[in-house]
Amino acid sequence: MHHQSNVTYRYDGSFDGLLCCVFESYDKKEIPTDILLPDAASLLLFPEKRIVTDLEKANRVLASIPKKIGFPALEFIRHAFLTYLPQKELAILRFLRLGYQRGPAVMQMLADETVNILFKAVRHLERESHLFKGFVRFSVINQVLVAEIEPKNFVLPLLVQHFCERFPEEKFLIYDKKHGMALVYQPYKPMVIPVEELELPEPDQEEQAYRELWKVFYDTIAIQGRYNPQCRMNHMPKRYWKYLTEFAGTFQKPHRKLTAADGNSRLVVSGGMLTIEGTAVAVNGCGDD
C-alpha cells in the first residue's frame, strides 16, 4: 500500500531523471509531495530527497509503460514533459500510477483531475507547436536560415521532423530564446542543444530588401473590406507577432547577442557555417549521411 509521504523529490530535470522518480516512488512505496528541478526553490518545509538519474532504472520504467498502459500513454507523457504546466512532474507521476492500476483505459479517464489537467496541457503544447510550423520566420544570415521564437512550451522537439523534411538540403537553426535551446540542422544532422549565447551579424542589404518586399506583399494583398483585427488575433495571437517579419517595427527588434541562463554552449553563425563552442558536439561542415 502506497501512502502520501512528507518527502520532496529533487531531480536533474531530464526525462530519464523523472522516470527515476517514478521508480523511487514505487521502490519506497511513497508518493512525494512535490518533484523539484535542481535550482527550484522549495516552498515546503518537508525533507528533500535527491534522486540520482540511473539509466537502468529509467529504462525499466520506460519499458513498463507501453507494456502495462500502452504506447499512446508513453507518447502522451513524453509530450506532457514538454509542457509548461506547473508541477507537471508530479502530475505525470500520478498519471502513471493511475495507469498502472487501470491500464490503457486511463487515456479515456478525462473526469479524473490529474488526467484532465495533463490532457489540457498536452493539447496546448500540440496546438502551439502546430502554430509555429506556420509562424516561424527565417532570415538568411551568412547563408544560414535563422529564426528566433519564444514559445510557452518547449516545442522544438515537435518541430524537428517538419522543418527537416521541409528544408532537407538547407542549413538552419531555430533559437528558442525562452528555454535557451536551439534546433540546429545541417543536411541530415538535426540536433536540439542548449545554447548559452547566439551571436548573429546584422542582416545585410539583400536580407533587408527581402523583408521589405514581404511586408509590402503582406500589406498589399490584404482586402480592406474584410479587415478584422479580432479574427486575426484569434488565429494569430499577439504574443507571436514579435518575430513575424510582416509586423516588423511593431515591436523592438531583439538584440543580436542572446544569452540563456541555463545553457552551456555558444553558437556562432559565420560564413555559411554553424559552429557550436563549449560543447562536445561540433557542427562545422555539411554532413553527407
C-alpha positions in Angstrom: 0.0 0.0 0.0 1.5 3.3 -1.1 0.9 6.4 1.1 1.3 10.2 0.7 4.6 11.0 2.2 6.1 14.2 3.5 9.2 14.0 1.3 10.0 16.2 -1.7 12.0 14.8 -4.6 14.6 16.8 -6.4 15.9 15.5 -9.8 18.1 16.7 -12.6 15.3 18.0 -14.9 15.7 15.2 -17.5 13.0 12.8 -18.7 15.2 9.9 -17.5 15.5 11.6 -14.2 11.7 11.9 -13.9 11.4 8.1 -14.7 13.8 7.5 -11.8 11.5 9.5 -9.6 8.7 7.1 -10.6 11.0 4.2 -9.8 11.8 5.6 -6.4 8.2 6.2 -5.6 7.4 2.5 -6.2 10.6 1.2 -4.6 10.0 3.1 -1.3 6.2 2.8 -1.5 5.7 6.6 -1.1 4.1 9.4 -3.1 6.2 12.6 -2.8 4.6 16.0 -2.1 6.4 17.6 -5.0 9.1 16.9 -7.6 11.5 19.8 -8.0 14.1 20.9 -10.5 17.8 21.3 -9.4 17.6 25.1 -8.9 13.9 25.4 -7.9 13.1 26.9 -4.5 11.1 24.7 -2.2 8.1 26.3 -0.6 7.5 23.4 1.7 9.3 22.5 5.0 9.3 18.8 4.2 12.6 17.0 3.9 14.1 16.6 0.4 15.4 13.5 -1.3 17.8 13.9 -4.2 17.0 11.4 -7.0 20.1 10.4 -8.9 19.5 9.6 -12.6 20.1 5.9 -13.2 19.6 4.8 -16.8 19.0 1.2 -15.8 16.1 2.2 -13.5 14.8 4.7 -16.1 14.8 2.1 -18.8 12.9 -0.3 -16.6 10.1 2.2 -16.0 10.2 3.2 -19.7 9.7 -0.4 -20.8 6.8 -0.9 -18.4 4.7 1.9 -19.8 3.8 0.5 -23.2 3.6 -2.9 -21.7 1.1 -2.1 -19.0 -0.5 1.2 -20.2 0.1 1.3 -23.9 2.2 3.1 -26.5 -0.2 6.1 -26.6 0.4 6.7 -22.9 4.2 6.7 -23.5 3.9 9.3 -26.2 1.4 11.2 -24.0 3.8 11.6 -21.1 6.7 12.5 -23.4 4.6 15.4 -24.6 3.4 16.2 -21.1 7.0 16.6 -20.1 7.5 19.3 -22.7 4.6 21.5 -21.4 4.9 24.5 -19.2 2.3 23.0 -16.8 3.2 23.9 -13.1 4.2 20.7 -11.2 4.0 18.7 -14.4 6.4 16.1 -12.9 4.1 15.3 -10.0 1.1 15.2 -12.4 3.0 12.7 -14.7 3.9 10.5 -11.7 0.2 10.4 -10.6 -0.9 9.7 -14.1 1.5 6.7 -14.4 0.4 5.4 -11.0 -3.2 5.5 -12.1 -2.3 4.0 -15.5 -0.5 1.0 -13.8 -3.8 0.4 -11.9 -6.3 0.9 -14.7 -4.2 0.0 -17.8 -4.9 1.6 -21.3 -8.3 2.8 -20.0 -6.6 5.7 -18.2 -6.3 7.5 -21.5 -10.1 7.9 -21.5 -10.5 8.9 -17.9 -10.9 12.6 -18.5 -13.1 13.0 -15.5 -10.0 12.4 -13.3 -8.5 15.7 -12.3 -4.9 14.7 -13.0 -5.7 13.2 -16.4 -7.8 16.2 -17.4 -5.1 18.7 -16.4 -2.4 16.8 -18.4 -4.7 16.4 -21.4 -5.3 20.2 -21.5 -1.6 20.9 -21.1 -0.6 18.5 -23.9 -3.3 19.9 -26.2 -1.9 23.4 -25.6 1.6 22.1 -26.4 0.5 20.4 -29.6 -1.6 23.4 -30.7 1.4 25.8 -30.1 3.8 23.5 -32.0 1.3 23.4 -34.9 1.1 27.2 -34.9 4.9 27.6 -35.0 5.0 25.4 -38.2 3.4 28.5 -39.8 4.7 31.3 -37.6 8.5 30.7 -37.8 10.1 33.4 -40.0 13.6 32.6 -41.3 16.2 35.2 -42.2 19.3 34.4 -44.3 22.3 35.2 -42.1 25.7 34.3 -43.7 24.0 31.7 -45.9 22.2 30.1 -43.0 18.5 30.2 -42.3 18.0 31.6 -38.8 14.8 32.1 -36.8 14.0 33.1 -33.2 10.9 32.0 -31.2 9.6 32.4 -27.7 7.1 29.6 -27.1 5.4 29.0 -23.7 6.0 25.2 -24.1 9.2 23.5 -25.2 8.1 22.9 -28.8 11.4 22.4 -30.6 11.4 18.5 -30.4 8.0 18.6 -32.1 9.3 20.9 -34.9 12.3 18.8 -35.8 10.6 16.5 -38.3 8.5 19.2 -40.0 11.4 21.6 -40.8 14.0 18.9 -41.5 11.7 17.5 -44.1 10.8 20.9 -45.5 14.4 22.1 -45.8 16.4 18.8 -46.2 19.3 20.4 -48.1 19.5 23.7 -46.2 21.4 24.7 -43.1 19.2 26.3 -40.5 18.7 27.0 -36.8 15.7 27.9 -34.7 16.6 29.5 -31.4 14.1 29.2 -28.5 15.0 32.2 -26.5 12.8 31.4 -23.6 14.2 27.9 -22.9 17.8 28.6 -24.0 17.7 25.8 -26.6 18.2 25.6 -30.4 17.3 23.3 -33.2 20.5 23.2 -35.3 20.3 21.4 -38.7 22.9 20.8 -41.4 21.9 18.3 -44.1 20.6 15.2 -42.4 22.1 16.0 -39.0 19.5 17.6 -36.7 20.3 18.4 -33.1 18.4 20.1 -30.2 21.0 21.6 -27.9 21.3 24.0 -25.0 22.8 27.4 -26.1 24.3 30.0 -23.8 24.9 32.6 -26.5 23.6 33.2 -30.0 25.8 35.6 -31.9 24.4 36.9 -35.2 25.6 39.7 -37.5 23.1 42.3 -38.6 21.1 41.3 -41.7 22.8 42.5 -45.0 21.1 44.7 -47.6 19.7 41.8 -49.6 18.1 40.3 -46.5 16.6 43.7 -45.5 15.3 44.2 -49.1 13.5 40.8 -48.9 12.0 41.7 -45.6 10.7 44.9 -47.0 9.3 43.1 -50.0 7.5 40.6 -47.8 6.0 43.5 -45.7 4.8 45.2 -48.9 3.3 41.9 -50.2 1.5 41.4 -46.8 0.1 44.9 -46.8 -0.9 44.9 -50.5 -2.7 41.5 -50.6 -4.9 42.5 -47.6 -8.6 43.1 -48.5 -9.6 46.2 -46.7 -13.3 45.4 -46.7 -12.6 42.2 -44.8 -10.2 43.7 -42.3 -11.0 42.0 -38.9 -8.2 42.5 -36.3 -10.1 40.4 -33.7 -10.3 37.4 -36.1 -6.6 37.8 -36.8 -5.7 37.8 -33.2 -7.8 34.7 -32.6 -5.8 32.8 -35.3 -2.5 34.6 -34.7 -2.2 35.6 -31.0 -0.4 38.8 -30.5 2.4 37.2 -28.4 3.7 35.6 -31.6 4.0 38.9 -33.5 7.4 39.8 -32.1 9.3 37.7 -34.6 7.0 37.9 -37.6 8.6 39.8 -40.4 5.2 41.3 -41.6 4.9 43.0 -38.2 8.5 44.3 -38.0 8.5 47.7 -36.4 5.5 46.9 -34.1 8.0 45.6 -31.5 11.6 46.4 -30.8 13.9 44.1 -32.7 15.8 41.7 -30.4 19.5 42.3 -29.7 21.7 40.2 -31.9 23.5 38.6 -28.9 21.3 36.5 -26.8 22.0 34.7 -23.6 20.2 31.8 -22.0 20.7 31.4 -18.3 20.6 27.6 -18.2 22.6 26.9 -21.5 26.1 25.7 -21.8 27.0 26.3 -25.4 28.0 29.3 -27.6 26.5 29.2 -31.1 28.1 31.3 -33.9 26.9 31.7 -37.4 29.6 32.7 -39.8 30.5 32.1 -43.5 27.6 29.7 -44.1 28.6 27.5 -41.1 27.1 26.7 -37.7 29.8 26.5 -35.1 29.0 25.2 -31.6 31.6 26.1 -29.0 31.8 24.9 -25.4 30.2 21.5 -26.1 31.4 18.1 -27.3 29.1 18.4 -30.3 30.5 20.3 -33.3 28.6 21.2 -36.4 31.2 22.8 -38.7 30.5 21.1 -42.0 27.8 19.7 -44.2 27.2 16.0 -43.4 26.7 13.5 -46.2 24.9 10.9 -44.2 
